[in-house]
Amino acid sequence: MHRDSVTAPGYRGGVKRALVIAGVACAGLVMVLAGAATAFVTGGGLDRWRDSRAIAVPQEYRPVIRDAAERCPTVPATVLAAQLASESGWDPTAVSPAGARGLAQFMPEVWEQYGLDGDGDGKAQVNNPIDAIHSAAALNCINAELVADVPGDQLRNILAAYNAGFNQVVRYGGVPPFPETQQYVDRVIRRSQTIEL
């Protein structure tokens, strides 16, 4: 480049124009990336990504889940494990804003009716992981009977009954149109495909 061309008229304007164009392009790229990230998160992409990762089942719960799943062959052990992971993230002390408690997130009145003494210590305790796992498996079996005549996929209906209540599954003739329940059923099914027991 000739030295005079650096100071030639229009050169500085060209640099300014190039910087403005580059700035606009960068801003546009940032907006596109931000929009894609927002769509990914709000569209469920983040949940699907999280659910596609293998679910780590705590070693101490694996034999309990396998044993408890024998109560209800309709719900395989991998699905029961995914259900428990979705309910509490393996936290036996979990309490939901609605008041559901324990590893399997039983509401007090449901626990009162269906809670089992899974470890044989003479007490059915909602915060006892073994009791909770066996109780969840037993409730799945009860729900399987209660929604047996409902059309659609039986496993999905059982999971929906666990989340929303069997009466809602019967009422709507399958998984009810509640976003929370639909997402729950999808999440459990997806997660169950990543579990090894």
GULOMI-130780 format. One record per residue: residue in three letters; x, y, z of N, C-alpha, C, O in turn. Coordinates in Angstrom, 3 decimals, always signed. Example, Ala and Ser with C-alpha at 12.3 -4.5 7.8 and 13.67 -1.06 7.14 Angstrom:
REM GULOMI-130780
resn n.u n.v n.w ca.u ca.v ca.w c.u c.v c.w o.u o.v o.w
ala +13.190 -5.690 +7.800 +12.300 -4.500 +7.800 +13.200 -3.300 +7.800 +14.236 -3.319 +8.465 .
ser +12.850 -2.250 +7.080 +13.670 -1.060 +7.140 +12.900 +0.030 +7.870 +13.409 +1.138 +8.039 .
END
This chain:
REM GULOMI-130780
resn n.u n.v n.w ca.u ca.v ca.w c.u c.v c.w o.u o.v o.w
met +0.849 -1.162 +0.000 +0.000 +0.000 +0.000 +0.900 +1.232 +0.000 +1.913 +1.280 +0.699 .
his +0.519 +2.205 -0.780 +1.268 +3.457 -0.865 +0.952 +4.296 +0.356 -0.192 +4.339 +0.809 .
arg +1.980 +4.974 +0.897 +1.822 +5.778 +2.103 +0.735 +6.819 +1.970 +0.009 +7.086 +2.928 .
asp +0.615 +7.409 +0.798 -0.399 +8.447 +0.601 -1.814 +7.888 +0.712 -2.741 +8.624 +1.051 .
ser -1.994 +6.591 +0.430 -3.341 +6.031 +0.471 -3.869 +5.953 +1.900 -5.080 +5.876 +2.106 .
val -2.967 +5.973 +2.899 -3.398 +5.936 +4.303 -4.104 +7.222 +4.660 -5.072 +7.218 +5.420 .
thr -3.618 +8.334 +4.106 -4.215 +9.623 +4.434 -5.131 +10.119 +3.329 -5.642 +11.237 +3.379 .
ala -5.327 +9.278 +2.345 -6.169 +9.708 +1.228 -7.595 +9.934 +1.709 -8.070 +9.246 +2.613 .
pro -8.277 +10.906 +1.099 -9.660 +11.185 +1.489 -10.516 +9.935 +1.306 -10.347 +9.193 +0.338 .
gly -11.436 +9.710 +2.243 -12.341 +8.560 +2.170 -11.829 +7.320 +2.874 -12.607 +6.418 +3.184 .
tyr -10.501 +7.260 +3.136 -9.966 +6.061 +3.782 -10.511 +5.913 +5.182 -10.994 +4.847 +5.564 .
arg -10.431 +6.998 +5.954 -10.918 +6.918 +7.338 -12.407 +6.621 +7.374 -12.875 +5.873 +8.233 .
gly -13.148 +7.201 +6.452 -14.577 +6.905 +6.375 -14.816 +5.434 +6.078 -15.762 +4.837 +6.592 .
gly -13.968 +4.856 +5.256 -14.088 +3.434 +4.938 -13.849 +2.572 +6.162 -14.537 +1.572 +6.367 .
val -12.873 +2.959 +6.979 -12.583 +2.222 +8.205 -13.766 +2.328 +9.150 -14.180 +1.338 +9.754 .
lys -14.309 +3.536 +9.275 -15.458 +3.723 +10.166 -16.632 +2.879 +9.700 -17.308 +2.231 +10.499 .
arg -16.865 +2.899 +8.369 -17.959 +2.092 +7.832 -17.731 +0.613 +8.101 -18.662 -0.103 +8.471 .
ala -16.521 +0.161 +7.920 -16.198 -1.252 +8.153 -16.406 -1.617 +9.619 -16.919 -2.691 +9.934 .
leu -16.000 -0.704 +10.520 -16.196 -0.975 +11.951 -17.674 -1.007 +12.312 -18.106 -1.845 +13.103 .
val -18.451 -0.094 +11.731 -19.898 -0.072 +11.992 -20.543 -1.361 +11.488 -21.350 -1.975 +12.186 .
ile -20.183 -1.761 +10.282 -20.742 -2.985 +9.710 -20.356 -4.196 +10.556 -21.184 -5.065 +10.827 .
ala -19.085 -4.242 +10.971 -18.637 -5.362 +11.823 -19.391 -5.356 +13.148 -19.786 -6.408 +13.651 .
gly -19.588 -4.162 +13.709 -20.317 -4.055 +14.972 -21.753 -4.523 +14.829 -22.259 -5.251 +15.684 .
val -22.413 -4.112 +13.756 -23.794 -4.534 +13.508 -23.848 -6.053 +13.314 -24.748 -6.721 +13.824 .
ala -22.888 -6.580 +12.581 -22.864 -8.029 +12.354 -22.677 -8.784 +13.665 -23.333 -9.799 +13.900 .
cys -21.786 -8.290 +14.517 -21.563 -8.939 +15.823 -22.820 -8.861 +16.683 -23.204 -9.839 +17.326 .
ala -23.454 -7.696 +16.691 -24.685 -7.540 +17.480 -25.761 -8.484 +16.964 -26.487 -9.100 +17.745 .
gly -25.856 -8.593 +15.642 -26.838 -9.515 +15.056 -26.557 -10.952 +15.446 -27.476 -11.706 +15.766 .
leu -25.284 -11.333 +15.418 -24.898 -12.683 +15.798 -25.237 -12.957 +17.260 -25.729 -14.033 +17.600 .
val -24.970 -11.977 +18.121 -25.295 -12.122 +19.543 -26.800 -12.307 +19.720 -27.231 -13.147 +20.510 .
met -27.602 -11.529 +18.992 -29.064 -11.653 +19.111 -29.530 -13.021 +18.622 -30.402 -13.634 +19.238 .
val -28.962 -13.502 +17.527 -29.336 -14.820 +17.011 -28.981 -15.902 +18.021 -29.793 -16.783 +18.303 .
leu -27.762 -15.837 +18.570 -27.346 -16.834 +19.560 -28.202 -16.769 +20.820 -28.569 -17.807 +21.371 .
ala -28.524 -15.564 +21.281 -29.372 -15.410 +22.459 -30.758 -15.970 +22.186 -31.344 -16.633 +23.040 .
gly -31.282 -15.704 +20.995 -32.597 -16.236 +20.631 -32.585 -17.750 +20.575 -33.527 -18.400 +21.029 .
ala -31.513 -18.319 +20.013 -31.417 -19.775 +19.940 -31.318 -20.384 +21.337 -31.932 -21.413 +21.618 .
ala -30.544 -19.742 +22.209 -30.420 -20.245 +23.582 -31.752 -20.171 +24.307 -32.117 -21.100 +25.028 .
thr -32.485 -19.071 +24.123 -33.795 -18.933 +24.761 -34.758 -19.986 +24.239 -35.490 -20.597 +25.017 .
ala -34.764 -20.202 +22.939 -35.644 -21.218 +22.352 -35.285 -22.603 +22.864 -36.165 -23.427 +23.114 .
phe -33.989 -22.860 +23.019 -33.525 -24.150 +23.512 -34.042 -24.407 +24.921 -34.543 -25.490 +25.222 .
val -33.916 -23.393 +25.788 -34.337 -23.544 +27.182 -35.852 -23.575 +27.295 -36.405 -24.487 +27.910 .
thr -36.541 -22.585 +26.706 -37.994 -22.498 +26.872 -38.721 -23.551 +26.058 -39.857 -23.896 +26.382 .
gly -38.106 -24.062 +25.025 -38.740 -25.091 +24.206 -38.517 -26.489 +24.733 -38.911 -27.460 +24.087 .
gly -37.901 -26.613 +25.878 -37.681 -27.927 +26.459 -36.376 -28.564 +26.030 -36.077 -29.691 +26.424 .
gly -35.590 -27.853 +25.223 -34.324 -28.432 +24.767 -33.384 -28.731 +25.910 -32.686 -29.745 +25.892 .
leu -33.357 -27.854 +26.914 -32.481 -28.077 +28.061 -32.915 -29.318 +28.822 -32.078 -30.120 +29.235 .
asp -34.229 -29.481 +29.010 -34.729 -30.677 +29.693 -34.396 -31.933 +28.899 -33.967 -32.941 +29.460 .
arg -34.600 -31.859 +27.573 -34.290 -33.037 +26.757 -32.806 -33.349 +26.798 -32.424 -34.519 +26.822 .
trp -31.961 -32.325 +26.807 -30.534 -32.550 +26.891 -30.178 -33.183 +28.235 -29.431 -34.160 +28.290 .
arg -30.723 -32.612 +29.328 -30.457 -33.181 +30.652 -30.932 -34.618 +30.740 -30.244 -35.470 +31.302 .
asp -32.109 -34.893 +30.184 -32.692 -36.222 +30.276 -31.995 -37.228 +29.373 -32.145 -38.435 +29.562 .
ser -31.233 -36.749 +28.392 -30.542 -37.678 +27.505 -29.258 -38.201 +28.137 -28.678 -39.182 +27.672 .
arg -28.822 -37.529 +29.207 -27.634 -38.003 +29.911 -28.015 -39.187 +30.792 -29.140 -39.254 +31.287 .
ala -27.097 -40.111 +30.989 -27.370 -41.283 +31.812 -27.707 -40.865 +33.243 -27.040 -40.014 +33.831 .
ile -28.749 -41.479 +33.783 -29.153 -41.226 +35.164 -28.331 -42.126 +36.070 -28.315 -43.345 +35.902 .
ala -27.660 -41.527 +37.018 -26.857 -42.300 +37.968 -27.756 -42.713 +39.130 -28.216 -41.872 +39.902 .
val -27.998 -44.004 +39.240 -28.804 -44.535 +40.335 -27.855 -44.842 +41.485 -26.899 -45.598 +41.309 .
pro -28.104 -44.266 +42.663 -27.222 -44.549 +43.798 -27.106 -46.054 +44.038 -28.103 -46.776 +44.019 .
gln -25.900 -46.502 +44.258 -25.615 -47.931 +44.403 -26.493 -48.596 +45.462 -26.958 -49.718 +45.263 .
glu -26.722 -47.914 +46.585 -27.485 -48.531 +47.675 -28.960 -48.714 +47.327 -29.645 -49.503 +47.977 .
tyr -29.466 -48.003 +46.315 -30.875 -48.132 +45.938 -31.104 -49.163 +44.829 -32.235 -49.604 +44.627 .
arg -30.061 -49.547 +44.118 -30.224 -50.434 +42.961 -30.895 -51.764 +43.313 -31.872 -52.127 +42.657 .
pro -30.419 -52.505 +44.315 -31.088 -53.773 +44.608 -32.510 -53.562 +45.140 -33.391 -54.390 +44.905 .
val -32.728 -52.476 +45.843 -34.071 -52.186 +46.367 -35.036 -51.919 +45.213 -36.166 -52.409 +45.220 .
ile -34.598 -51.151 +44.234 -35.441 -50.841 +43.068 -35.741 -52.110 +42.283 -36.882 -52.334 +41.878 .
arg -34.727 -52.941 +42.066 -34.960 -54.200 +41.328 -35.969 -55.072 +42.069 -36.870 -55.642 +41.454 .
asp -35.819 -55.176 +43.382 -36.723 -55.985 +44.202 -38.132 -55.398 +44.189 -39.105 -56.125 +43.990 .
ala -38.247 -54.093 +44.399 -39.558 -53.445 +44.460 -40.279 -53.528 +43.118 -41.503 -53.657 +43.088 .
ala -39.550 -53.458 +42.019 -40.166 -53.484 +40.688 -40.848 -54.821 +40.414 -41.723 -54.899 +39.552 .
glu -40.462 -55.868 +41.132 -41.116 -57.166 +40.955 -42.571 -57.122 +41.415 -43.363 -57.985 +41.037 .
arg -42.931 -56.127 +42.226 -44.319 -55.965 +42.664 -45.231 -55.649 +41.485 -46.415 -55.988 +41.493 .
cys -44.675 -55.005 +40.484 -45.486 -54.538 +39.359 -44.727 -54.703 +38.051 -44.058 -53.771 +37.603 .
pro -44.822 -55.879 +37.430 -44.073 -56.132 +36.191 -44.403 -55.166 +35.052 -43.619 -55.035 +34.112 .
thr -45.555 -54.488 +35.122 -45.931 -53.540 +34.076 -44.996 -52.340 +34.054 -44.815 -51.703 +33.017 .
val -44.398 -52.034 +35.212 -43.475 -50.898 +35.312 -42.075 -51.458 +35.571 -41.750 -51.811 +36.705 .
pro -41.253 -51.541 +34.536 -39.908 -52.116 +34.692 -39.059 -51.331 +35.705 -39.333 -50.167 +35.997 .
ala -38.048 -51.982 +36.219 -37.170 -51.371 +37.228 -36.536 -50.080 +36.706 -36.366 -49.127 +37.467 .
thr -36.190 -50.040 +35.435 -35.570 -48.824 +34.891 -36.553 -47.648 +34.894 -36.157 -46.502 +35.108 .
val -37.820 -47.939 +34.659 -38.841 -46.886 +34.685 -39.085 -46.437 +36.124 -39.233 -45.243 +36.388 .
leu -39.126 -47.391 +37.052 -39.282 -47.032 +38.468 -38.119 -46.148 +38.910 -38.324 -45.159 +39.613 .
ala -36.913 -46.496 +38.506 -35.738 -45.690 +38.863 -35.838 -44.287 +38.264 -35.547 -43.301 +38.941 .
ala -36.246 -44.195 +37.007 -36.394 -42.886 +36.366 -37.492 -42.072 +37.042 -37.390 -40.850 +37.155 .
gln -38.521 -42.743 +37.481 -39.618 -42.083 +38.183 -39.112 -41.481 +39.494 -39.410 -40.327 +39.803 .
leu -38.361 -42.246 +40.252 -37.826 -41.763 +41.527 -36.837 -40.614 +41.311 -36.846 -39.633 +42.055 .
ala -35.991 -40.740 +40.293 -35.033 -39.662 +39.985 -35.784 -38.383 +39.626 -35.377 -37.288 +40.015 .
ser -36.882 -38.526 +38.883 -37.671 -37.361 +38.480 -38.433 -36.761 +39.652 -38.631 -35.548 +39.721 .
glu -38.855 -37.609 +40.561 -39.638 -37.129 +41.707 -38.786 -36.318 +42.681 -39.193 -35.236 +43.106 .
ser -37.610 -36.830 +43.037 -36.861 -36.210 +44.136 -35.375 -36.004 +43.876 -34.682 -35.406 +44.699 .
gly -34.881 -36.488 +42.751 -33.439 -36.409 +42.520 -32.665 -37.213 +43.556 -31.529 -36.882 +43.894 .
trp -33.301 -38.282 +44.060 -32.709 -39.208 +45.030 -32.574 -38.610 +46.439 -31.793 -39.107 +47.250 .
asp -33.323 -37.560 +46.725 -33.248 -36.936 +48.052 -34.379 -37.465 +48.941 -35.535 -37.097 +48.730 .
pro -34.080 -38.316 +49.926 -35.131 -38.872 +50.782 -35.766 -37.843 +51.713 -36.796 -38.119 +52.328 .
thr -35.164 -36.663 +51.822 -35.724 -35.616 +52.679 -36.447 -34.530 +51.869 -36.853 -33.507 +52.421 .
ala -36.603 -34.754 +50.574 -37.226 -33.752 +49.706 -38.666 -33.471 +50.138 -39.418 -34.371 +50.512 .
val -39.018 -32.185 +50.072 -40.393 -31.749 +50.335 -40.757 -30.759 +49.229 -40.068 -29.759 +49.026 .
ser -41.847 -31.049 +48.516 -42.265 -30.163 +47.432 -43.047 -28.984 +47.997 -43.498 -29.031 +49.141 .
pro -43.214 -27.918 +47.199 -44.028 -26.786 +47.648 -45.472 -27.197 +47.986 -46.134 -26.554 +48.801 .
ala -45.948 -28.279 +47.347 -47.316 -28.749 +47.607 -47.391 -29.634 +48.848 -48.483 -29.957 +49.316 .
gly -46.228 -30.029 +49.386 -46.221 -30.851 +50.593 -45.895 -32.317 +50.366 -45.919 -33.101 +51.314 .
ala -45.587 -32.713 +49.118 -45.185 -34.097 +48.849 -43.820 -34.336 +49.488 -42.965 -33.450 +49.513 .
arg -43.634 -35.548 +50.002 -42.437 -35.811 +50.800 -41.690 -37.062 +50.349 -42.260 -37.999 +49.790 .
gly -40.389 -37.029 +50.619 -39.554 -38.212 +50.466 -39.082 -38.496 +49.056 -39.337 -37.739 +48.119 .
leu -38.395 -39.599 +48.942 -37.790 -40.034 +47.686 -38.829 -40.189 +46.580 -38.559 -39.878 +45.421 .
ala -40.020 -40.672 +46.941 -41.070 -40.922 +45.953 -42.139 -39.836 +45.943 -43.125 -39.953 +45.216 .
gln -41.960 -38.781 +46.736 -42.840 -37.611 +46.762 -44.319 -37.967 +46.966 -45.173 -37.681 +46.126 .
phe -44.582 -38.594 +48.098 -45.962 -38.911 +48.474 -46.587 -37.738 +49.216 -45.968 -37.155 +50.107 .
met -47.814 -37.396 +48.846 -48.600 -36.459 +49.641 -48.984 -37.180 +50.933 -49.172 -38.397 +50.917 .
pro -49.104 -36.463 +52.048 -49.389 -37.123 +53.336 -50.597 -38.051 +53.305 -50.535 -39.159 +53.839 .
glu -51.701 -37.616 +52.686 -52.906 -38.452 +52.670 -52.719 -39.707 +51.816 -53.293 -40.754 +52.114 .
val -51.911 -39.599 +50.749 -51.634 -40.765 +49.896 -50.715 -41.727 +50.641 -50.894 -42.943 +50.574 .
trp -49.724 -41.174 +51.355 -48.836 -42.029 +52.137 -49.620 -42.758 +53.215 -49.390 -43.940 +53.470 .
glu -50.535 -42.058 +53.839 -51.357 -42.647 +54.893 -52.096 -43.881 +54.371 -52.262 -44.870 +55.085 .
gln -52.531 -43.803 +53.128 -53.301 -44.887 +52.533 -52.425 -45.984 +51.923 -52.761 -47.165 +52.009 .
tyr -51.307 -45.598 +51.311 -50.532 -46.567 +50.524 -49.110 -46.816 +51.018 -48.411 -47.656 +50.452 .
gly -48.668 -46.120 +52.046 -47.303 -46.303 +52.524 -47.063 -47.699 +53.072 -47.880 -48.230 +53.824 .
leu -45.941 -48.288 +52.692 -45.591 -49.656 +53.109 -44.323 -49.675 +53.950 -43.481 -48.782 +53.861 .
asp -44.211 -50.700 +54.753 -42.987 -50.966 +55.510 -42.100 -51.839 +54.631 -42.116 -53.065 +54.743 .
gly -41.336 -51.210 +53.767 -40.527 -51.941 +52.798 -39.318 -52.640 +53.379 -38.859 -53.639 +52.825 .
asp -38.786 -52.130 +54.498 -37.581 -52.743 +55.069 -37.886 -53.666 +56.244 -36.970 -54.232 +56.840 .
gly -39.163 -53.823 +56.580 -39.554 -54.778 +57.622 -39.194 -54.364 +59.034 -39.054 -55.230 +59.897 .
asp -39.036 -53.065 +59.310 -38.685 -52.643 +60.664 -39.917 -52.325 +61.520 -39.797 -51.832 +62.641 .
gly -41.106 -52.615 +60.968 -42.329 -52.392 +61.723 -42.925 -51.005 +61.569 -43.964 -50.713 +62.162 .
lys -42.290 -50.143 +60.787 -42.782 -48.775 +60.583 -42.731 -48.425 +59.099 -41.763 -48.738 +58.407 .
ala -43.782 -47.773 +58.627 -43.799 -47.247 +57.262 -43.508 -45.755 +57.349 -44.347 -44.971 +57.794 .
gln -42.309 -45.373 +56.916 -41.872 -43.975 +57.040 -41.591 -43.386 +55.662 -40.831 -43.947 +54.873 .
val -42.221 -42.242 +55.388 -42.108 -41.628 +54.074 -40.672 -41.205 +53.742 -40.293 -41.183 +52.571 .
asn -39.875 -40.870 +54.758 -38.486 -40.459 +54.507 -37.500 -41.627 +54.510 -36.297 -41.428 +54.337 .
asn -38.005 -42.827 +54.705 -37.168 -44.025 +54.627 -37.128 -44.436 +53.151 -38.160 -44.823 +52.604 .
pro -35.970 -44.362 +52.494 -35.906 -44.656 +51.057 -36.436 -46.039 +50.692 -37.092 -46.194 +49.663 .
ile -36.164 -47.034 +51.511 -36.627 -48.392 +51.183 -38.147 -48.453 +51.236 -38.775 -49.024 +50.345 .
asp -38.742 -47.872 +52.269 -40.203 -47.829 +52.365 -40.787 -47.063 +51.180 -41.777 -47.491 +50.587 .
ala -40.178 -45.944 +50.841 -40.687 -45.105 +49.745 -40.605 -45.817 +48.399 -41.539 -45.739 +47.601 .
ile -39.508 -46.502 +48.144 -39.335 -47.206 +46.869 -40.369 -48.316 +46.728 -41.003 -48.445 +45.681 .
his -40.542 -49.118 +47.778 -41.536 -50.195 +47.724 -42.950 -49.630 +47.612 -43.792 -50.196 +46.916 .
ser -43.209 -48.533 +48.285 -44.540 -47.914 +48.227 -44.833 -47.354 +46.841 -45.955 -47.471 +46.350 .
ala -43.842 -46.751 +46.212 -44.029 -46.223 +44.851 -44.331 -47.360 +43.884 -45.222 -47.242 +43.043 .
ala -43.596 -48.457 +44.000 -43.828 -49.607 +43.120 -45.222 -50.183 +43.344 -45.904 -50.545 +42.385 .
ala -45.651 -50.270 +44.604 -46.978 -50.795 +44.913 -48.065 -49.872 +44.367 -49.072 -50.338 +43.834 .
leu -47.858 -48.554 +44.502 -48.842 -47.604 +43.983 -48.918 -47.679 +42.460 -49.994 -47.523 +41.884 .
asn -47.793 -47.913 +41.813 -47.811 -48.105 +40.359 -48.707 -49.288 +39.999 -49.458 -49.223 +39.026 .
cys -48.632 -50.361 +40.775 -49.446 -51.553 +40.518 -50.929 -51.268 +40.728 -51.774 -51.699 +39.943 .
ile -51.228 -50.547 +41.782 -52.625 -50.170 +42.048 -53.147 -49.297 +40.911 -54.258 -49.500 +40.421 .
asn -52.340 -48.328 +40.497 -52.740 -47.467 +39.378 -52.900 -48.267 +38.089 -53.773 -47.961 +37.277 .
ala -52.067 -49.287 +37.894 -52.183 -50.131 +36.697 -53.562 -50.774 +36.643 -54.169 -50.851 +35.574 .
glu -54.055 -51.228 +37.769 -55.393 -51.825 +37.812 -56.470 -50.770 +37.592 -57.449 -51.014 +36.887 .
leu -56.288 -49.598 +38.194 -57.305 -48.548 +38.118 -57.440 -47.941 +36.721 -58.509 -47.447 +36.360 .
val -56.361 -47.977 +35.934 -56.425 -47.400 +34.582 -56.344 -48.477 +33.496 -56.083 -48.170 +32.332 .
ala -56.565 -49.729 +33.875 -56.423 -50.843 +32.933 -57.337 -50.711 +31.714 -56.965 -51.130 +30.619 .
asp -58.522 -50.138 +31.891 -59.479 -50.031 +30.784 -59.382 -48.705 +30.025 -60.163 -48.450 +29.108 .
val -58.430 -47.872 +30.408 -58.273 -46.577 +29.739 -57.491 -46.793 +28.447 -56.470 -47.481 +28.448 .
pro -57.969 -46.205 +27.337 -57.244 -46.380 +26.072 -55.864 -45.719 +26.113 -55.590 -44.859 +26.950 .
gly -55.022 -46.138 +25.204 -53.684 -45.553 +25.106 -52.627 -46.463 +25.692 -52.897 -47.602 +26.072 .
asp -51.427 -45.938 +25.754 -50.273 -46.683 +26.264 -50.409 -46.891 +27.770 -50.499 -45.924 +28.526 .
gln -50.422 -48.144 +28.203 -50.660 -48.452 +29.608 -49.587 -47.865 +30.528 -49.910 -47.328 +31.588 .
leu -48.333 -47.961 +30.138 -47.254 -47.445 +30.975 -47.382 -45.928 +31.140 -47.236 -45.408 +32.247 .
arg -47.651 -45.228 +30.052 -47.817 -43.771 +30.130 -49.004 -43.411 +31.026 -48.940 -42.446 +31.787 .
asn -50.079 -44.184 +30.934 -51.252 -43.935 +31.771 -50.944 -44.166 +33.253 -51.424 -43.425 +34.111 .
ile -50.150 -45.185 +33.550 -49.766 -45.466 +34.942 -48.937 -44.314 +35.505 -49.166 -43.861 +36.626 .
leu -47.981 -43.851 +34.722 -47.148 -42.728 +35.168 -47.973 -41.463 +35.350 -47.767 -40.713 +36.304 .
ala -48.900 -41.228 +34.441 -49.774 -40.059 +34.568 -50.637 -40.173 +35.819 -50.882 -39.176 +36.498 .
ala -51.099 -41.379 +36.127 -51.906 -41.589 +37.330 -51.090 -41.308 +38.582 -51.617 -40.772 +39.557 .
tyr -49.817 -41.663 +38.565 -48.944 -41.388 +39.715 -48.804 -39.884 +39.913 -48.789 -39.400 +41.045 .
asn -48.703 -39.155 +38.822 -48.481 -37.712 +38.894 -49.754 -36.912 +39.146 -49.761 -36.000 +39.973 .
ala -50.831 -37.249 +38.437 -52.044 -36.429 +38.490 -53.204 -37.095 +39.209 -54.209 -36.448 +39.504 .
gly -53.072 -38.386 +39.491 -54.175 -39.140 +40.093 -54.883 -39.976 +39.037 -55.088 -39.527 +37.909 .
phe -55.253 -41.189 +39.411 -55.863 -42.092 +38.435 -57.190 -41.540 +37.908 -57.553 -41.779 +36.756 .
asn -57.918 -40.794 +38.763 -59.215 -40.273 +38.344 -59.088 -39.317 +37.158 -59.983 -39.255 +36.315 .
gln -57.985 -38.573 +37.088 -57.772 -37.654 +35.953 -57.486 -38.434 +34.666 -57.911 -38.037 +33.581 .
val -56.761 -39.549 +34.802 -56.463 -40.380 +33.628 -57.750 -41.009 +33.105 -57.968 -41.062 +31.894 .
val -58.601 -41.485 +34.009 -59.892 -42.049 +33.616 -60.759 -40.963 +32.978 -61.359 -41.174 +31.924 .
arg -60.816 -39.818 +33.620 -61.648 -38.706 +33.148 -61.300 -38.284 +31.725 -62.190 -38.037 +30.911 .
tyr -59.986 -38.201 +31.423 -59.560 -37.725 +30.111 -59.291 -38.850 +29.119 -58.912 -38.584 +27.979 .
gly -59.479 -40.090 +29.527 -59.265 -41.212 +28.613 -57.820 -41.386 +28.208 -57.530 -41.754 +27.070 .
gly -56.913 -41.126 +29.129 -55.473 -41.243 +28.878 -54.735 -40.165 +29.635 -55.270 -39.575 +30.573 .
val -53.506 -39.908 +29.229 -52.700 -38.884 +29.894 -53.463 -37.559 +29.810 -53.775 -37.101 +28.711 .
pro -53.768 -36.938 +30.958 -54.556 -35.702 +30.921 -53.793 -34.552 +30.267 -52.565 -34.580 +30.187 .
pro -54.525 -33.543 +29.803 -53.886 -32.433 +29.070 -53.254 -31.393 +29.981 -53.367 -30.192 +29.736 .
phe -52.596 -31.850 +31.019 -51.909 -30.939 +31.930 -50.440 -30.912 +31.530 -49.795 -31.961 +31.540 .
pro -49.885 -29.756 +31.180 -48.476 -29.706 +30.754 -47.535 -30.372 +31.755 -46.621 -31.092 +31.353 .
glu -47.745 -30.142 +33.048 -46.849 -30.738 +34.044 -46.868 -32.260 +33.966 -45.819 -32.901 +34.029 .
thr -48.063 -32.841 +33.829 -48.186 -34.304 +33.765 -47.612 -34.836 +32.472 -46.909 -35.846 +32.478 .
gln -47.898 -34.176 +31.360 -47.366 -34.624 +30.077 -45.838 -34.585 +30.071 -45.190 -35.510 +29.582 .
gln -45.273 -33.516 +30.612 -43.814 -33.401 +30.680 -43.229 -34.450 +31.618 -42.171 -35.015 +31.341 .
tyr -43.913 -34.706 +32.721 -43.460 -35.716 +33.681 -43.390 -37.091 +33.017 -42.380 -37.786 +33.127 .
val -44.462 -37.479 +32.330 -44.503 -38.788 +31.675 -43.393 -38.889 +30.637 -42.672 -39.885 +30.596 .
asp -43.251 -37.872 +29.802 -42.195 -37.880 +28.772 -40.812 -37.969 +29.414 -39.956 -38.724 +28.954 .
arg -40.599 -37.192 +30.482 -39.304 -37.173 +31.158 -38.957 -38.547 +31.726 -37.837 -39.027 +31.554 .
val -39.909 -39.172 +32.396 -39.646 -40.484 +32.994 -39.317 -41.512 +31.914 -38.373 -42.288 +32.059 .
ile -40.087 -41.517 +30.842 -39.830 -42.469 +29.746 -38.454 -42.221 +29.141 -37.698 -43.168 +28.925 .
arg -38.115 -40.959 +28.864 -36.785 -40.645 +28.286 -35.675 -41.081 +29.234 -34.711 -41.728 +28.826 .
arg -35.825 -40.718 +30.502 -34.781 -41.042 +31.466 -34.618 -42.545 +31.638 -33.506 -43.029 +31.848 .
ser -35.700 -43.275 +31.553 -35.615 -44.728 +31.765 -34.742 -45.397 +30.713 -34.189 -46.471 +30.954 .
gln -34.618 -44.772 +29.556 -33.810 -45.341 +28.470 -32.311 -45.152 +28.708 -31.494 -45.723 +27.986 .
thr -31.947 -44.359 +29.710 -30.532 -44.104 +29.986 -30.044 -44.851 +31.223 -28.873 -44.754 +31.590 .
ile -30.941 -45.593 +31.861 -30.609 -46.205 +33.159 -30.154 -47.648 +32.993 -30.732 -48.427 +32.235 .
glu -29.119 -47.967 +33.716 -28.654 -49.359 +33.823 -28.691 -49.740 +35.284 -28.148 -49.036 +36.135 .
leu -29.332 -50.853 +35.573 -29.389 -51.352 +36.949 -28.637 -52.667 +37.028 -28.556 -53.268 +38.099 .
END
